[in-house]
Amino acid sequence: MNATIGIDVGKSGFLCCLPMVGPPEFAPMPMIVPSGGKGKRRYDVSGLVVTLMDWMRRYDIHLAAIERQQVHPGQGSVSCFSLGEGFGLLVGIAAALGLPTETPHPRTWQAEMMRDTPGSDPKARSIEVAGRLFPTVDLRPTERCRVPDHNKSDSLLLAEWARRRIG
């Protein structure tokens, strides 16, 4: 079965596999949490590989959209390095696995996916559009959460953007 993948990069990001038929599958960004709760979380490279390989085993992945990262004014150097590290890891893993990828800038995919949705907050617009396009999909990060998560909705919209790219 054919599918696309959308990846919202970041330590709170999500991966989404969107089959042409059936519901999307989500995975939170795999992270390694230091023992004792002290220290910084790190990307779990093997967890990323396992997740992507599982989807590749079950689906014929036509395109993976990995959101391009950018530095914002006033953003700290540690934050910038972390985003760049995650983006580089994901692009490298996708290349090593032979996944066809595109790395759209947020403005590119958001302009297409949120074209008819008013408002200035891209996070709220992402949740609104994903909820409208996929009304049966639970956009909460976990069942215990009460509100939808923009990282999860972004990954879903990136997967839909990729699906529209392949026709």
N, C-alpha and C positions, 0 to 999 in steps of 0.2 A: 504494500500500500504506500502511496506517495505521501510525503509530509514536508513541512518546512520547520525551521527552528528559529526562535527569536531569543536573543540573549541581552538582558539588561545588566551591564557590567557594574560591579561595585560589590562591596562586602555584604550589602543587604539586597543584592540583586536576585533575579530569578532567571531560570532557563525555561523555555516553553517549546514543546513539540506539538505542532498543529497538523494533525492528519487531514487529508482531503475529505475524509468521511469520519465522523465520530468526534468525541470530545477531546479538547487539548489536554496534554499532560504537562505538569509543572514540577520543577525541582528548585528548591532554594539554592542559592549559590553555595556550593560545598566549601566549608570553612573548617580550619583546625583551630580549636579553642585551647589555649594553654591550660595545663593542669593547674588546679588551684585557683583558676579564674584570674590569675595575674598575667599581665603582658597583653600583647596585641594579637587579635585573630589574624590568621594567615589563610591564603587561598589553599584549598586542598586539591593539588594537581591531580592526584590519582582519583579523587572523587569526581572531578570534572571529566576525566577520561572515561571512567566507568559509566557515568550518566550518558555521555554522548555516544559511546560504543553500544550501550543498551538500545538507545533509540535507533542507531544505524543498523543494528541487528534485526530490529522489528519493523523498520520502515525504510523505504527508499527515499532518502533525504535529498531533495532537489536544491535547496538553498538554506544556508544559515545566515541570518542577519545579526551581526554583532555591533551593538551601538558604539560608534566612534566616540572617544572621550576627548574632552577639552578642558583646559585650565580656565577658571573664572577669576576675575580680579579679586584680590584679597584672600584667595584660597591658600591654605597652608602648604608648605613644601611636602610634609608627610602625606597629606591627603592627595596631593598631585602625584606623588610617587606611587602611592597605593593604587590609584585609578589606572595609571599608566602600566603598572605591573599586571593588574588584572586583565586589562585590554590586551597586552602583549602575550600573556599566557593563553588567553582564549584564542587569539588569532593563530598562535603557534600550534596549539593543540589541534585546532580545526585543520590547519595545513598538514600536520603530521598524520591525521586520520583520513585525509583526502576529501574533507567536506568542502563543497563549493561554498564560498562565503562572499558576502558583501559587508562593508562596514559603513553604513549610512550615518551621516551626521544627524544629531537629534532634530535639527531644523528641517532636514530633508524628509525624514519619515513622518515627523509630526505634521508638517505642512500638508502632506497627502492624507494622512489618516484622520486628522482633526480639522480638516478644511471647513466644514460646516458647523463647527461647534464654537460658540462665542465664549469669551472669557480670556483672562490674561494668565491664569495659573495653569501651567502645563500639567501639573500633577493631578489637579481636579478634573481637567479636560480629559486626560488619559483614562481615568476611572470611569468618567461619564461615557466616553466613546466605546470603551471595551464592554461596559455594561449594556450599551445599546446594541452593539454588534453581536455580543455573545451573552444574551440574557440569562442563560441557565448556568453560566460558569461562576463559581464562587471565587471572588477576587480577594478574599481575606487571606493573609499569609498562613494562618493556621486556623483550625476550628475554634480555638479558644479566643481568637481576636474578634472584636466587634465591628471593626471598620475595614473597608477594602484597602488594599495596598497598591500604591502607584507603581512600585517596582514590578509587581506581578502583572498589573495591567499593561505596563510598558513592554514586558516580554511577550505578552499575547499580541499586542498591536504590532510589534516588530515581526513576529511570525506571520501575521496576516499581511503586513507590508511585503514580506518575502513571497508569500503565496501569490499576491497580486503581480509581483514582478515576473514570476514564471508563467503567469497566465492561467 
